[in-house]
Amino acid sequence: MNTCSNISVLTRRTLLALLTGGAALAVGAGRAVAAPSIPCKAVTTTGQVADLVRHIAGERARVTALLGEGVDPHTYKLTRSDVAQIMGADIVFYNGLLLEGKMTDALVRVATAGKPVHAVTELLDEAYLLEPAGFQGHYDPHVWMDVGAWIKAAEVVRDRLIAFDSEGADSFRANAEAHLARLADVDAYARRVLATIPEGARVLVTAHDAFNYLGRAYGLEVRGIQGISTESEAGLREIEELVDLLVTRRIGAVFVETSVSDRNVRALVEGAAARGHSVRIGGALFSDAMGAPDTYEGTYVGMIDHNVTTIARALGGAPPAGGLNGRLAALRE
């Protein structure tokens, strides 16, 4: 028997509560919707989370990501269509750790109302999490940049899906085992390739602090122009300090991000040039959003492969010509 079930019908009052940030989420008084057939409806916030759920749920769920290519989750605001998607879902997964910014309160209210809503980071130990200076009480949410942490997130998805749809337990376990092996390969690749960067060049300068977990896991010093949220503003002092770092340590490349304006990064390049040091744009990295749908970089494996290979090549490392497994189309799933 199918164990999927919706919690309630979507009402005008529910929509209003979610969109306006009302104090309490009101669940509709209408009768419960009949249990839908497999595949269940799973809604996620980011593409990274959607990728996890698709791999582990397999054919037992139809997965929709609310945030697409190039969309910044820190500043994104729910639309009426998003709310309808969430309320029509059987189960919802999001990153958590306040990555989703303005969406977080709405997701918490939906969970309070009884719908299964889960943060894939919910089981990460606080001792693992980074708490950047100036953000006391708020952890850095960009944990997917450390593949080891994303392996933990995959385990959360597996266990929550089993609890939700017990009849699919064997399928979820088998899918998770295969995907965890794939993630372990990516983790090993990142460790091996980034280690080829010369020690003096192991400095990653980007638009905002989305790469600190990557830096800690794989041995890079990371400096972002903005803080962990793109809502923070970069001041002239921060720009000048980073220009000084580039010039003093003779760093040859900086990186733009696909979901963040490149204006501040280009200011670094111009500032270094004014002081007689040439710095190039080493490439565009995927930070808060993955690549376009139906591309290799639109998968988590492809996103990490692209980032690691691009960073290593620009900073003087020796990645293989085609990146992880030659970026074979067989990795697209």
C-alpha positions as CSV (number, residue, x, y, z in Angstrom):
1,M,0.0,0.0,0.0
2,N,1.3,3.5,-0.9
3,T,2.3,5.4,2.3
4,C,2.6,8.8,0.7
5,S,0.1,11.4,1.9
6,N,-0.6,15.1,1.8
7,I,-1.3,16.9,5.0
8,S,-4.1,19.3,4.0
9,V,-5.6,21.2,1.2
10,L,-4.1,24.6,0.3
11,T,-6.3,27.4,1.6
12,R,-6.2,31.2,1.0
13,R,-5.4,31.6,4.7
14,T,-2.3,29.3,4.4
15,L,-1.0,31.2,1.4
16,L,-1.4,34.5,3.2
17,A,0.4,33.2,6.3
18,L,3.3,32.0,4.3
19,L,3.7,34.9,2.0
20,T,3.3,37.6,4.6
21,G,5.2,35.9,7.4
22,G,2.2,35.6,9.7
23,A,2.9,34.5,13.2
24,A,1.3,31.0,12.9
25,L,0.7,28.7,10.0
26,A,-3.0,27.9,9.7
27,V,-3.7,24.4,8.3
28,G,-6.8,24.3,6.1
29,A,-9.9,23.0,7.7
30,G,-10.8,21.1,4.5
31,R,-10.7,17.3,4.4
32,A,-7.4,15.6,3.8
33,V,-6.4,14.9,0.2
34,A,-6.4,11.2,-0.8
35,A,-3.0,9.6,-0.9
36,P,-1.4,10.1,-4.3
37,S,0.2,7.2,-6.2
38,I,3.9,6.6,-6.6
39,P,5.9,8.6,-7.5
40,C,5.4,10.9,-4.5
41,K,5.8,14.7,-4.9
42,A,9.1,15.9,-3.3
43,V,9.9,19.6,-3.3
44,T,13.4,20.9,-2.5
45,T,14.8,24.4,-2.3
46,T,18.2,24.3,-4.0
47,G,19.5,22.2,-6.9
48,Q,22.1,20.5,-4.7
49,V,19.4,19.2,-2.4
50,A,17.2,18.2,-5.4
51,D,20.2,16.2,-6.8
52,L,20.5,14.2,-3.5
53,V,16.8,13.4,-3.4
54,R,16.6,12.4,-7.0
55,H,19.5,9.9,-6.6
56,I,18.2,8.4,-3.4
57,A,14.4,8.4,-4.1
58,G,14.8,7.1,-7.6
59,E,11.5,6.3,-9.3
60,R,9.5,6.6,-6.0
61,A,9.5,10.4,-6.1
62,R,9.1,13.2,-8.6
63,V,11.4,15.9,-7.5
64,T,11.0,19.7,-8.0
65,A,13.6,22.3,-7.1
66,L,12.3,25.8,-6.4
67,L,15.6,27.5,-7.1
68,G,17.1,27.1,-10.5
69,E,20.3,27.9,-12.3
70,G,22.1,31.1,-11.1
71,V,19.5,31.8,-8.3
72,D,20.8,33.1,-5.0
73,P,19.1,31.4,-2.1
74,H,20.3,34.0,0.5
75,T,18.0,36.6,-1.0
76,Y,15.3,34.6,-2.7
77,K,11.7,35.3,-1.8
78,L,8.9,32.7,-2.1
79,T,6.4,33.3,-4.8
80,R,2.8,32.2,-4.8
81,S,3.7,29.4,-7.2
82,D,6.5,28.3,-4.8
83,V,4.0,28.2,-1.9
84,A,1.6,26.1,-3.9
85,Q,4.4,23.7,-4.8
86,I,5.4,23.3,-1.1
87,M,1.8,22.8,0.1
88,G,1.1,20.4,-2.7
89,A,4.2,18.3,-1.9
90,D,4.2,15.1,0.1
91,I,7.7,15.7,1.5
92,V,10.0,18.8,1.5
93,F,13.8,18.9,1.8
94,Y,15.9,22.1,2.2
95,N,19.5,22.9,3.1
96,G,19.0,24.6,6.5
97,L,21.5,26.6,8.5
98,L,19.6,29.7,7.3
99,L,21.0,29.3,3.7
100,E,17.4,29.9,2.4
101,G,17.2,33.2,4.2
102,K,13.7,34.6,3.9
103,M,12.3,31.2,3.0
104,T,13.3,29.6,6.3
105,D,10.4,30.9,8.5
106,A,7.9,29.7,6.0
107,L,9.4,26.2,5.8
108,V,9.5,26.0,9.6
109,R,5.8,26.9,9.8
110,V,4.9,24.3,7.2
111,A,6.8,21.7,9.3
112,T,5.0,22.9,12.5
113,A,1.7,22.3,10.7
114,G,2.5,18.7,10.2
115,K,4.0,18.3,6.7
116,P,7.3,16.3,6.6
117,V,9.9,19.1,6.0
118,H,13.6,18.3,6.6
119,A,16.9,20.1,6.6
120,V,19.5,17.9,5.1
121,T,22.1,19.4,7.4
122,E,20.1,18.6,10.6
123,L,22.4,15.9,11.8
124,L,25.7,17.7,11.3
125,D,27.5,18.0,14.6
126,E,27.9,21.6,15.8
127,A,31.6,21.0,16.3
128,Y,31.9,20.5,12.6
129,L,30.1,23.7,11.6
130,L,32.0,26.9,10.9
131,E,30.9,30.2,12.7
132,P,32.5,33.0,10.8
133,A,33.6,36.2,12.5
134,G,30.8,38.7,12.6
135,F,28.2,36.0,12.3
136,Q,28.0,34.9,15.9
137,G,25.2,32.4,16.4
138,H,24.8,31.8,12.7
139,Y,26.7,28.9,11.1
140,D,28.1,28.9,7.6
141,P,25.5,27.0,5.6
142,H,27.7,26.1,2.5
143,V,28.5,22.6,3.8
144,W,28.0,20.9,0.4
145,M,31.4,22.3,-0.6
146,D,32.9,19.6,1.6
147,V,31.9,16.4,-0.1
148,G,32.3,14.6,3.3
149,A,29.6,16.7,4.8
150,W,27.3,16.1,1.8
151,I,27.7,12.4,2.4
152,K,26.2,13.0,5.8
153,A,23.4,15.0,4.1
154,A,22.7,12.0,1.8
155,E,22.3,9.8,4.9
156,V,19.7,12.2,6.2
157,V,17.7,12.1,3.0
158,R,17.9,8.3,2.9
159,D,16.7,7.9,6.5
160,R,13.9,10.5,6.2
161,L,12.6,8.9,3.0
162,I,12.6,5.5,4.7
163,A,10.6,6.9,7.6
164,F,8.2,8.5,5.2
165,D,7.8,5.7,2.7
166,S,8.7,2.4,4.5
167,E,7.7,0.3,1.5
168,G,10.5,1.9,-0.5
169,A,13.1,1.2,2.2
170,D,15.1,-1.4,0.2
171,S,15.2,0.9,-2.9
172,F,16.3,3.9,-0.9
173,R,19.1,2.0,0.8
174,A,20.4,0.6,-2.5
175,N,20.2,3.9,-4.2
176,A,21.9,5.6,-1.3
177,E,24.7,3.0,-1.2
178,A,25.4,3.6,-4.9
179,H,25.4,7.4,-4.5
180,L,27.5,7.4,-1.4
181,A,30.2,5.4,-3.3
182,R,30.0,8.0,-6.1
183,L,30.4,10.9,-3.6
184,A,33.4,9.1,-2.0
185,D,35.1,9.1,-5.4
186,V,34.4,12.8,-5.8
187,D,35.9,13.5,-2.4
188,A,39.0,11.5,-3.2
189,Y,39.4,13.4,-6.5
190,A,39.1,16.8,-4.9
191,R,41.7,15.9,-2.3
192,R,44.1,14.5,-4.9
193,V,43.8,17.3,-7.4
194,L,43.8,20.3,-5.1
195,A,46.9,18.9,-3.4
196,T,48.8,19.5,-6.7
197,I,48.5,23.3,-6.3
198,P,51.9,24.7,-5.2
199,E,51.9,25.5,-1.5
200,G,52.4,29.3,-2.0
201,A,49.5,29.5,-4.4
202,R,46.9,27.7,-2.3
203,V,44.8,30.8,-1.8
204,L,41.2,30.9,-3.2
205,V,39.8,34.4,-3.6
206,T,36.1,34.6,-4.5
207,A,33.1,36.9,-4.5
208,H,31.6,35.7,-1.2
209,D,32.5,33.2,1.6
210,A,30.9,30.1,0.1
211,F,34.0,28.0,0.0
212,N,35.3,27.8,3.6
213,Y,34.3,24.2,4.1
214,L,36.0,23.3,0.8
215,G,39.1,25.1,2.0
216,R,39.2,23.4,5.4
217,A,38.5,20.0,3.9
218,Y,41.1,20.2,1.1
219,G,43.8,22.5,2.4
220,L,43.1,25.9,0.8
221,E,43.1,29.4,2.4
222,V,39.8,31.0,1.4
223,R,39.1,34.7,1.2
224,G,35.7,36.1,0.1
225,I,35.0,39.7,-0.6
226,Q,31.5,39.5,1.0
227,G,30.6,37.4,4.0
228,I,28.8,34.1,4.1
229,S,25.6,35.8,2.9
230,T,25.4,37.8,-0.4
231,E,23.2,40.2,1.5
232,S,26.3,41.6,3.2
233,E,28.0,44.5,1.6
234,A,31.7,44.6,0.6
235,G,33.3,47.9,1.7
236,L,36.3,49.7,0.2
237,R,38.4,48.5,3.1
238,E,37.8,44.8,2.4
239,I,38.6,45.4,-1.3
240,E,41.9,47.1,-0.4
241,E,42.9,44.4,2.0
242,L,42.4,41.7,-0.6
243,V,44.2,43.7,-3.2
244,D,47.1,44.0,-0.8
245,L,47.0,40.2,-0.3
246,L,47.1,39.5,-4.0
247,V,50.0,41.8,-4.6
248,T,52.0,40.8,-1.5
249,R,51.7,37.1,-2.0
250,R,51.8,37.3,-5.8
251,I,48.5,35.4,-6.3
252,G,47.8,35.1,-10.0
253,A,44.1,34.3,-10.2
254,V,40.8,35.2,-8.5
255,F,37.3,33.6,-9.2
256,V,33.9,34.9,-10.0
257,E,30.7,33.0,-9.1
258,T,27.8,32.1,-11.3
259,S,25.1,33.3,-8.8
260,V,26.9,36.5,-7.6
261,S,27.7,39.7,-9.4
262,D,31.3,39.8,-10.7
263,R,31.7,43.5,-10.0
264,N,33.7,43.2,-6.8
265,V,36.0,40.6,-8.2
266,R,36.8,42.7,-11.2
267,A,37.6,45.6,-8.8
268,L,40.3,43.3,-7.3
269,V,41.8,42.7,-10.7
270,E,41.8,46.5,-11.4
271,G,43.2,47.3,-8.0
272,A,46.1,44.8,-8.4
273,A,46.8,46.1,-11.9
274,A,47.1,49.6,-10.5
275,R,49.8,48.4,-8.2
276,G,51.7,46.6,-11.0
277,H,50.5,43.1,-10.3
278,S,48.6,41.1,-13.0
279,V,45.7,39.0,-11.7
280,R,43.4,37.1,-14.1
281,I,39.9,35.8,-13.6
282,G,40.6,32.1,-13.1
283,G,37.1,31.0,-14.0
284,A,33.5,31.0,-12.9
285,L,32.7,28.7,-9.9
286,F,29.4,27.3,-8.9
287,S,28.7,28.3,-5.3
288,D,25.1,28.7,-4.2
289,A,23.6,27.3,-7.4
290,M,24.6,24.5,-9.8
291,G,24.8,24.7,-13.5
292,A,22.0,24.6,-16.1
293,P,19.6,21.6,-16.0
294,D,20.5,18.6,-18.2
295,T,24.2,19.6,-18.2
296,Y,27.1,17.9,-16.3
297,E,27.6,21.0,-14.2
298,G,23.9,20.8,-13.3
299,T,24.6,17.8,-11.2
300,Y,26.3,17.9,-7.8
301,V,29.1,15.6,-9.0
302,G,29.6,17.8,-12.1
303,M,29.5,21.0,-10.0
304,I,32.2,19.8,-7.6
305,D,34.3,18.4,-10.5
306,H,34.1,21.7,-12.3
307,N,35.0,23.8,-9.3
308,V,37.9,21.6,-8.2
309,T,39.3,21.3,-11.7
310,T,38.9,25.0,-12.4
311,I,40.6,26.0,-9.1
312,A,43.5,23.6,-9.5
313,R,44.2,24.6,-13.1
314,A,44.0,28.4,-12.4
315,L,46.3,28.2,-9.3
316,G,49.0,26.2,-11.0
317,G,47.9,22.7,-10.1
318,A,47.8,19.7,-12.4
319,P,44.3,18.4,-12.8
320,P,43.6,15.8,-15.5
321,A,42.7,17.3,-18.9
322,G,39.0,16.2,-18.6
323,G,38.5,16.5,-14.9
324,L,37.0,13.7,-12.9
325,N,36.5,10.6,-15.2
326,G,36.9,12.9,-18.2
327,R,33.4,14.4,-17.4
328,L,31.8,11.4,-19.0
329,A,28.2,11.7,-20.0
330,A,27.6,8.5,-18.0
331,L,27.9,10.5,-14.8
332,R,24.8,12.5,-15.7
333,E,21.9,11.2,-13.7
